[in-house]
Amino acid sequence: MHHGDIAGTTVQGPSPLGEHLRTPALRSAMLVQQEALHAAREFLRDHGFVELLPPLMGPVTDPGARGAKPIDVDYYGHPYKLMTSAYLYKQVSLRGFERLFFIAPNVRIEPPETATTGRHLVEFHQIDVEIAGASREEAMETASGLLKHVVTRVCERVPGVLRDLGREPGFFAGLLAAPFDVLTHAEAVARLRGQGHPQSPDAEIDWVGERTLSEQTDRPFFITDYPKGSRGFYDRENAHAPGTLRNFDLIAHGGYGELVSGSERESDYATMIARMRESAENPAKYDWYLRNVKDGIPFGSGFGMGVERLVRFLTGLDAVWKVSAYPKLPGVVAP
């Protein structure tokens, strides 16, 4: 096995690439991934979405990447960035496409300590969905419908592969049988604190907290209404509950944590500028984006579903690098 030293911690990661690509578990995971992506496209196209190919770099990228940093590239003498998320482009694309999605590669320099979570890679992919005119609740309904459809199709199409990996169909019974519960962020914080976990009420639910909550249920659930300041400037503030955001995460059961993050989007130009300044973002960096916002972007909602996290959840494997053909762990240099 390959090992890297991360802040004094020895990280057990993949074998050299050629060996990793020959492992039976990876082959099984790739068969599950193939069916999951086919099912995702099937569901979204059947619901009127158009697939676009995402940009790989731009003058600015999504700033809300939870402690991660973008990679700078020289683009004909201009400082561009690889996409940590193509969110800004996705929202602007609503000007031409009312319902759209990407299967988008993301590159983020994650903090080295995230190498040990089993949930972080430097390169990963998202199923990115955006819907003009949709409320948060409509986006949540789409996300839960997408997940249920993917699980159903994967169980139908590759049951033997799942069995070989040790994933029993009963693990998904609750997911398929009932609607997903909804907790507000404040309720999640109170539940964790009641169990002795020191979760901050002003920050995202931390990874230990996510795992703790997700181990205590038999089906995924939503967390909504994160506090303002814990997320990017584009999550719309709740006019009826100032200080909270009209956003959500979908947390997988079984200890797998966040699969989906989404929100209603801020689309008002003056509010966007104010939110950028509140979050210490320089509006000048976002010139091309803000010009589009000023010209008029439709109100809408959307979300991103992590592909590798989804496949890990489907297969039951214990780390996202095991479901990536070409894994790059945070802090570990790899081909």
N, C-alpha and C positions, 0 to 999 in steps of 0.2 A: 504493500500500500504506500501511496505517496503521503508524506507528512510535511507540514509547514509549521513554523513557530509563529504564533499570533499572540503578541503581547504576553509572552510567557506561557501560553497555552499550546500544547501540542495538538494539532488538528489532524484527524485521520480523514483523508479524502480519497479521491479516485486513484486507481493504479495509473501507470503511464497510459497515454491515450489509446495506443493500439490494443493494449490488454483490456482497457475499459470497454472499448467498442465490441469486444468479443464475449463479454459476459452475458450469460442467459438472462439475468434480471434486466439488463438494459434492453436487450432485444424485446423482451416481454413488455417493458414500459413503453417502448417505441410503438409497438402494435396497439397498445391502449391509447397512446397519444394520437396516433393516426385516426382511430375511430372517434376519439373525443373531438378532434378538430373537424372531422367530417360532420359529426352530429351538430356541432356549434354552427357551422355554416348552414346546414340544413334548417335548423331552427330559425336562425336570423333571416335567411332568405325567404322562408315561408311566412315570416312576419313583416315582409316589405322592406328589409334592409338591403342596402347596396354595399358591397365590399370595395373599399379603396385600398391601394397600396400606400403605406405610410412613408413619410420622409425619414431619412436616416440622420440628417444633420440640419441645423438651421442657426440663425444668428442668436437665438435664445431658446431655452427649453423649459419644461415644467419645473418651477422652483420648489414644488412641494414634495420633495423626495425623501422625507423622513431621515435626515442625517447623512444622506448620500450626496456625492458631488458629481457634476458632469465632467466629461473629458473634452478638453479644448482641441480644436483642429484648425489648421491654417487653410482657409478656403480662398485661394487666389489673393492672398494678402489680407483677408478679412478674418477676424477671430470668430469662428463658428463653434458650435457645440454638437456633439453626438446626442441623440435624443435619450434623455432619461425617461421621457414619456412624450408621446406625440400629442398630448392633450390639447395644446394651444391650436394646433393644426386641425384637430378633430372638431373643436368648437367652431372655428372659422369656416370649416367645410359645410356647416349647416346652412350657409348662404346659398349653396347649390344643391345640397342633398338633405332631405328632411329626416331620413333614417339611414345611418351609415355605420360601418364597422371596419376596423383594421384587425389583422393578426400581426401585431407590431413587435419588432425587436426593441429592447430597451438596454441601455448600457449605463451603469451607475457605479461609481467608486464607493462601494459600501464601506462603513467603518470595519476595520479588521476583526473587531470582537464579534461581528455578526456571522463569522465563519462557523461558529459553533452552534448556531440556532437550528440548523437543519432546514432553514426556510429562505436563505439568502444566497443569491448568485450575483456576480458582476454583470453577466450577460443573461438575460431572460426574455420571455415573450409575454404579451398580454393580448387577450381578446378585448379590444377597445370598442365600446358602443356609445353612440350619441343619438339623441332623439329630440327633434325640434318640437316645442310646445308641450313637452311632457313634464309632469310633476315628479317629485322625488318618489312618490308612491308608485307611479307608473314605471319608473326605472327599476325600483325594487321588484315589482312584479315581473318585469322582463328578466332581471338577473336570476330570480328564483325559478322562473320557467325554463330559462336556458340551462341552469344546473340540473334540474330534474330531467330535462330531455337528454342531456349528455349522459347522465347516469343510466337512464333507461336504455339508451341505444348501446352503450358500452357493455352493459350486462347482457343485452340480447345478442350482440355481435361477436364478442370475444369472451364468453363465460369460462372457457377452458383456460385461457390466459390468466384471468383473474384467480381461478382456483389454484393454478400452478404457483401464483405469487402469494397464496394464503389469504386472499381477500374473499370472504364469504358474502353471498348476496344479502344475508340478513343485516349486514352492517348498514345497508342503505334503506332498510324497511321504513324507519321513521321518516327519513327524508322524502320518500315517495308517498307516504300515507297521509301526511297532514301539512297544513300551512306552517310556515316558519314563524316562530315567536319573534317579537320585537322588544328590545330593551332600549331605553334611552341611555346615553352616556352616564348621566347622573345615577341611574339605577344600577348600571354595571359597576360604577365606582363604589357605590354603597354596598353592593353584594361582595365585592372583593375585600373592601375594608372590614366587613363583618366577618370575613374568613381570615383576617390577619394579614392580608397583602396590602402594602403601603402604596396603593395606586393614587397618583396625583389627580385631583379633580379638574386641573387646568390643562392636562396633556392627553395625548392619545393613550388608549389602553396599551400598556407595555406588553412585551412578548410573553412574559411569565403570566400576566393577567389574562391575556387571550387564551393561552393554553389551559389555564386553570378553569376558565369559564367553559371552554369548549369540551373539556373532559367530563363535564357535569350534565351533558344532554345527549339525546340519541338522534338529534337531527340538527342541521344548521339553524342559525338564528341571526337576526339583524341587531346591530347597535346603531342608534341614530343620535342626532343632535349633539355632535361634538362641540366643545367650546370654541368660540371664536379665538383665533390665534394658534390653535393646534393644527390647522390645515391651511392650504394655500388661499391666496386672495380671491380665487375664482369660485369657491364654495359660497353659495348665496346665504346671507344672514336671514334668520327667521324674523320677519317684521313683527310677529306676535309674541316673540320671546327673544328680545335683543340679547346679544351675547352668545347665542347658540346658532348653529349652522344647519341648513336644510340638507344634511348629508347622511351617509350611512356606510357601514361596513357589513359584509356578510361573512360570518364566522362559521367555519366548518366544525362539525362535532368530532369527537374522538381525539381531541388534543391537537388538531391540525391548524387551528388559528385562521387568520384572515385569508379568504379566497377572493373577495371582491371589495373594491372601494369605489364609492360614487357619490353624486350629489346633484341637486339643482344648481345651475350655473348662474353666476352673476353675469349680466349682459348690459347693464347700464354703464355708460362711459364714465360719468362723474363719480359714481359709486366705486367703479373699478379703480380709478386713480386714487381715491381716498384709501381703499383697501390695500393697494400696493404700498402707499406711503406708511400706513399703519404697520405693515409687515417688513418695513425697511427695504423694500424693493424699489429700484430706480425706474420710474416709468419710461425714461429715455431708452432703456434697453429693449423695451417691448414696442418699439415704434411701429413696425409692420402690423403687429397684432392689434394695437390700440387704434390704428387707422381703420381697421376693419370693424372694431367694436363701435367706433364713432359713426361709421357709415351705417351701422345697424346689423347686429347679429340676432337671430331669433332667440327668444327665451327657450330654454330646454334643460334636459337632464341627461346624465350618462354615467358610465362606470367602466372600470377595467377589471378583468378577471385574469389572474395570473395563470398562464398555461402550465408551467412546471409545478406550481402549487396544486393546481387542479389534478394533474396526472399523479402526483404524489398521493393525494387524497384518494383517488380512484384505485391505485395499486396497493396502498398500505405500506409503501417503502418509507424508510425513516429519515430520508434527507433528499432535498431537491437535486443535489448533484447526481443522485442515483437515477433520476429521470431526465437527465440532460445528456445528450450525446457528446457534447463538447464543453464540459463544465469548467467554469472559472470561479473558484471560491474567493471570497473577499480576503485580500492580503496574501494570497498564494499565487505566485506567477506560474502560469500553465500555458501550453500551446493552444 
